[in-house]
Amino acid sequence: MKPFELAPLPYAYDYLEPVIDAETMKLHHD
């Protein structure tokens, strides 16, 4: 069985700042 991989985000991690910071995006996506 192949491990599950998330697709890359279509935007930068800091795109949603100041609502969601880049560190939070990395934590939840990577």
ZADO-1210 file (C-alpha; in nm, 4 decimals, padded with zeros to 6 digits):
<atoms>
<atom x="00.0000" y="00.0000" z="00.0000" code="MET" pos="1"/>
<atom x="00.1334" y="00.3415" z="-00.0971" code="LYS" pos="2"/>
<atom x="00.1556" y="00.6106" z="00.1756" code="PRO" pos="3"/>
<atom x="-00.0909" y="00.8971" z="00.1545" code="PHE" pos="4"/>
<atom x="00.0493" y="01.2254" z="00.0242" code="GLU" pos="5"/>
<atom x="-00.1188" y="01.5645" z="00.0295" code="LEU" pos="6"/>
<atom x="-00.1203" y="01.7638" z="-00.2910" code="ALA" pos="7"/>
<atom x="00.0779" y="02.0874" z="-00.2806" code="PRO" pos="8"/>
<atom x="-00.1180" y="02.3939" z="-00.1775" code="LEU" pos="9"/>
<atom x="-00.2141" y="02.6194" z="-00.4698" code="PRO" pos="10"/>
<atom x="-00.0860" y="02.9201" z="-00.2715" code="TYR" pos="11"/>
<atom x="00.2000" y="03.0109" z="-00.0381" code="ALA" pos="12"/>
<atom x="00.1821" y="02.9238" z="00.3320" code="TYR" pos="13"/>
<atom x="00.1669" y="03.2936" z="00.4211" code="ASP" pos="14"/>
<atom x="-00.1169" y="03.3688" z="00.1761" code="TYR" pos="15"/>
<atom x="-00.3843" y="03.3595" z="00.4487" code="LEU" pos="16"/>
<atom x="-00.2026" y="03.5896" z="00.6924" code="GLU" pos="17"/>
<atom x="-00.3032" y="03.7613" z="00.9180" code="PRO" pos="18"/>
<atom x="-00.5969" y="03.5202" z="00.9652" code="VAL" pos="19"/>
<atom x="-00.3813" y="03.2032" z="00.9672" code="ILE" pos="20"/>
<atom x="-00.0052" y="03.2396" z="00.9986" code="ASP" pos="21"/>
<atom x="00.2459" y="03.0501" z="00.7854" code="ALA" pos="22"/>
<atom x="00.3676" y="02.8386" z="01.0788" code="GLU" pos="23"/>
<atom x="00.0135" y="02.7096" z="01.1436" code="THR" pos="24"/>
<atom x="-00.0329" y="02.6295" z="00.7752" code="MET" pos="25"/>
<atom x="00.2939" y="02.4324" z="00.7695" code="LYS" pos="26"/>
<atom x="00.1995" y="02.2464" z="01.0877" code="LEU" pos="27"/>
<atom x="-00.1361" y="02.1341" z="00.9511" code="HIS" pos="28"/>
<atom x="-00.0317" y="02.0667" z="00.5911" code="HIS" pos="29"/>
<atom x="00.3186" y="01.9155" z="00.6124" code="ASP" pos="30"/>
</atoms>
